[in-house]
Amino acid sequence: MAQQTLINDYMKGKGINMSRSVNKTAQLLSAMGIFFCFCGVLMAVTDEYYNVKTDYGAVGNGTTNDTTAFQNALNAAAAAPGDKWVFVPAGTYLISTHLTIPVGVTLKGSWQFTPGSGATAVGATLLAVEGAGNPNGTAFIRMDSDSCIQGIKIRYPNQTSKTSDPFTPVQYPWTLDVFGANVKVLDCYVENPYQCLKITGTGRANVVGLCGQPLYKGIYVNYALDSCRFKNVHFYPFWSGANHGPSTWIANNGEAFVFGYARYQDMSNCYSYGYKYGFHFIPKPEDPYIGQACQGQFVNCDAILCGTAAVKVDECQIAYGGLRFVNGDFCVNERYSHSTTLESVTIGAETSGCVGFDNCSFWGPSSRICTINTGTSPGTATFTNCSFRDWDMAAEGKYAFAVLGGRVIVKGCYFITSGNCVSVASAALGATITANVGAASTEILNNAGTTKCQVANNVP
């Protein structure tokens, strides 16, 4: 304690009284020795990383092939005890084939935040060139269990020119392929990938601060055996800008977030712009040992200017709460897709679970807000405290909601645009439409009968 007190006094600038006894001076010297030894150990620990440039000869000039230098550094880190991370200084590194981040290794770039768009090499930038024309080839970076990639920008320099119109992208394999558990993707920018991030056969992935403009698929999750978490993911035309060609192709083909069999998914503050589907929940794999389709919660997530549907649900879990969207913003628009059948939400015939929207906003010129076509399955769609506008864009008298099957609850919502609100077909299993504003009784069509459909307390 005496040694610690002397160190604290010294660090606080109180000075040392040199008239103290020799014993006190000895204590000070001993304490200082311990202090600087500790600093030396700390520096040794924090400096124990593998530098792709200074240790393994990567050049980073954008033309020299740096693949071997990177993989050698990653392999060395995996084989060493203690810290297992590889540092990538600022530069543009050509990777001619692909990389694998081994178990427990971090690939850390010089960016201390999520990089932005543009070609200026002010941070760690990797150029991906392998696999043109082969979307099923080996991913650019494969990630094993407990691995991490952070502070890296990835760009495809040979992608079709963004000024091409019509635009057809060069198909590449996935940029990031997560096949191990507990993987982290942090503060990365993937500028113009054909397919950005795939997570399959594993769980507990943590994706934070991922940005870019995936052209075909953004994030794809399937066979996810445990919860994955996504936060601050932003897919936007950072690369193509206002060029018409890429925007048209993406609006007719692109899917931002795709989920298959994926339990306990957790997504917050994520955004997509200009895709055919913002969120697409696909059927579970045809595998007798695999359970149901996706289940998860999506908070503060937006899908804007979608070409066909902001949310398309082919199937979701009946257990564990289904799909829950809270504080979302969903918009469809025919600007680039030129579609005449736009819907904010489409719920398909195999949906047996619950799809819920609370405090969400639906807007943009569309045919409908939602079509519920679950057939005889017990799927249920709920809309509470939501707002709706701009449906029936062709002025054909279409209803905002077409309930063709399954069940629906529309409660406490605001129909901003004047027009027909809810149509309930005779095949519907049940409907509750209550306490809504802007929904006059003449704007609600009940063909299911009063036993299955309850309509009450709605005001014009």
ChimeraX attribute file (.defattr): number of C-alpha atoms within 10 A of each C-alpha:
attribute: neighborCount
match mode: 1-to-1
recipient: residues
	/A:1	7
	/A:2	11
	/A:3	17
	/A:4	14
	/A:5	12
	/A:6	21
	/A:7	19
	/A:8	12
	/A:9	12
	/A:10	14
	/A:11	10
	/A:12	9
	/A:13	9
	/A:14	10
	/A:15	11
	/A:16	13
	/A:17	9
	/A:18	9
	/A:19	8
	/A:20	9
	/A:21	10
	/A:22	10
	/A:23	9
	/A:24	16
	/A:25	16
	/A:26	12
	/A:27	16
	/A:28	20
	/A:29	15
	/A:30	12
	/A:31	19
	/A:32	17
	/A:33	12
	/A:34	13
	/A:35	15
	/A:36	11
	/A:37	12
	/A:38	12
	/A:39	12
	/A:40	12
	/A:41	12
	/A:42	12
	/A:43	11
	/A:44	11
	/A:45	12
	/A:46	10
	/A:47	10
	/A:48	15
	/A:49	19
	/A:50	22
	/A:51	20
	/A:52	23
	/A:53	19
	/A:54	12
	/A:55	13
	/A:56	16
	/A:57	14
	/A:58	23
	/A:59	18
	/A:60	23
	/A:61	13
	/A:62	16
	/A:63	13
	/A:64	14
	/A:65	18
	/A:66	25
	/A:67	16
	/A:68	18
	/A:69	18
	/A:70	28
	/A:71	20
	/A:72	16
	/A:73	24
	/A:74	26
	/A:75	17
	/A:76	17
	/A:77	25
	/A:78	20
	/A:79	12
	/A:80	9
	/A:81	8
	/A:82	11
	/A:83	17
	/A:84	22
	/A:85	24
	/A:86	26
	/A:87	23
	/A:88	28
	/A:89	21
	/A:90	17
	/A:91	21
	/A:92	26
	/A:93	26
	/A:94	23
	/A:95	24
	/A:96	18
	/A:97	17
	/A:98	19
	/A:99	20
	/A:100	19
	/A:101	27
	/A:102	24
	/A:103	21
	/A:104	18
	/A:105	26
	/A:106	26
	/A:107	23
	/A:108	21
	/A:109	24
	/A:110	19
	/A:111	20
	/A:112	13
	/A:113	15
	/A:114	17
	/A:115	25
	/A:116	16
	/A:117	17
	/A:118	10
	/A:119	13
	/A:120	10
	/A:121	16
	/A:122	13
	/A:123	19
	/A:124	22
	/A:125	29
	/A:126	24
	/A:127	21
	/A:128	24
	/A:129	18
	/A:130	19
	/A:131	20
	/A:132	16
	/A:133	12
	/A:134	13
	/A:135	15
	/A:136	11
	/A:137	13
	/A:138	19
	/A:139	25
	/A:140	24
	/A:141	20
	/A:142	20
	/A:143	27
	/A:144	20
	/A:145	21
	/A:146	18
	/A:147	25
	/A:148	24
	/A:149	23
	/A:150	25
	/A:151	25
	/A:152	26
	/A:153	27
	/A:154	22
	/A:155	24
	/A:156	20
	/A:157	15
	/A:158	12
	/A:159	18
	/A:160	15
	/A:161	15
	/A:162	20
	/A:163	14
	/A:164	13
	/A:165	14
	/A:166	12
	/A:167	18
	/A:168	17
	/A:169	21
	/A:170	18
	/A:171	19
	/A:172	26
	/A:173	22
	/A:174	27
	/A:175	26
	/A:176	24
	/A:177	22
	/A:178	28
	/A:179	19
	/A:180	21
	/A:181	24
	/A:182	20
	/A:183	27
	/A:184	21
	/A:185	24
	/A:186	22
	/A:187	23
	/A:188	26
	/A:189	26
	/A:190	28
	/A:191	28
	/A:192	26
	/A:193	27
	/A:194	23
	/A:195	27
	/A:196	28
	/A:197	23
	/A:198	20
	/A:199	25
	/A:200	19
	/A:201	16
	/A:202	22
	/A:203	27
	/A:204	21
	/A:205	26
	/A:206	18
	/A:207	22
	/A:208	23
	/A:209	21
	/A:210	24
	/A:211	28
	/A:212	27
	/A:213	28
	/A:214	27
	/A:215	29
	/A:216	24
	/A:217	23
	/A:218	29
	/A:219	22
	/A:220	21
	/A:221	24
	/A:222	23
	/A:223	21
	/A:224	24
	/A:225	18
	/A:226	16
	/A:227	18
	/A:228	24
	/A:229	17
	/A:230	20
	/A:231	21
	/A:232	19
	/A:233	24
	/A:234	23
	/A:235	27
	/A:236	20
	/A:237	22
	/A:238	17
	/A:239	20
	/A:240	18
	/A:241	13
	/A:242	12
	/A:243	15
	/A:244	16
	/A:245	19
	/A:246	25
	/A:247	25
	/A:248	24
	/A:249	23
	/A:250	29
	/A:251	28
	/A:252	21
	/A:253	16
	/A:254	24
	/A:255	27
	/A:256	31
	/A:257	23
	/A:258	20
	/A:259	27
	/A:260	24
	/A:261	25
	/A:262	29
	/A:263	26
	/A:264	21
	/A:265	22
	/A:266	17
	/A:267	21
	/A:268	21
	/A:269	18
	/A:270	23
	/A:271	22
	/A:272	28
	/A:273	25
	/A:274	31
	/A:275	36
	/A:276	31
	/A:277	32
	/A:278	33
	/A:279	24
	/A:280	22
	/A:281	27
	/A:282	21
	/A:283	20
	/A:284	21
	/A:285	15
	/A:286	8
	/A:287	7
	/A:288	6
	/A:289	7
	/A:290	12
	/A:291	16
	/A:292	20
	/A:293	27
	/A:294	30
	/A:295	28
	/A:296	24
	/A:297	17
	/A:298	21
	/A:299	19
	/A:300	18
	/A:301	26
	/A:302	26
	/A:303	28
	/A:304	25
	/A:305	28
	/A:306	34
	/A:307	35
	/A:308	30
	/A:309	30
	/A:310	33
	/A:311	25
	/A:312	22
	/A:313	23
	/A:314	21
	/A:315	30
	/A:316	31
	/A:317	25
	/A:318	20
	/A:319	14
	/A:320	12
	/A:321	16
	/A:322	24
	/A:323	23
	/A:324	18
	/A:325	22
	/A:326	19
	/A:327	18
	/A:328	22
	/A:329	20
	/A:330	24
	/A:331	30
	/A:332	36
	/A:333	26
	/A:334	20
	/A:335	15
	/A:336	21
	/A:337	23
	/A:338	14
	/A:339	16
	/A:340	15
	/A:341	15
	/A:342	29
	/A:343	30
	/A:344	34
	/A:345	24
	/A:346	21
	/A:347	25
	/A:348	23
	/A:349	20
	/A:350	19
	/A:351	30
	/A:352	24
	/A:353	24
	/A:354	24
	/A:355	25
	/A:356	19
	/A:357	21
	/A:358	20
	/A:359	17
	/A:360	22
	/A:361	21
	/A:362	25
	/A:363	23
	/A:364	22
	/A:365	22
	/A:366	27
	/A:367	26
	/A:368	27
	/A:369	30
	/A:370	25
	/A:371	22
	/A:372	25
	/A:373	23
	/A:374	26
	/A:375	20
	/A:376	17
	/A:377	17
	/A:378	19
	/A:379	28
	/A:380	24
	/A:381	24
	/A:382	17
	/A:383	20
	/A:384	20
	/A:385	17
	/A:386	22
	/A:387	21
	/A:388	22
	/A:389	21
	/A:390	21
	/A:391	30
	/A:392	23
	/A:393	16
	/A:394	12
	/A:395	9
	/A:396	8
	/A:397	13
	/A:398	18
	/A:399	23
	/A:400	28
	/A:401	23
	/A:402	20
	/A:403	29
	/A:404	21
	/A:405	27
	/A:406	26
	/A:407	27
	/A:408	26
	/A:409	18
	/A:410	22
	/A:411	21
	/A:412	20
	/A:413	24
	/A:414	21
	/A:415	22
	/A:416	14
	/A:417	17
	/A:418	15
	/A:419	22
	/A:420	22
	/A:421	25
	/A:422	24
	/A:423	21
	/A:424	26
	/A:425	20
	/A:426	16
	/A:427	18
	/A:428	25
	/A:429	23
	/A:430	23
	/A:431	29
	/A:432	16
	/A:433	21
	/A:434	19
	/A:435	19
	/A:436	23
	/A:437	17
	/A:438	20
	/A:439	25
	/A:440	17
	/A:441	17
	/A:442	11
	/A:443	17
	/A:444	20
	/A:445	16
	/A:446	20
	/A:447	14
	/A:448	20
	/A:449	14
	/A:450	11
	/A:451	8
	/A:452	17
	/A:453	22
	/A:454	15
	/A:455	17
	/A:456	13
	/A:457	14
	/A:458	18
	/A:459	13
	/A:460	13
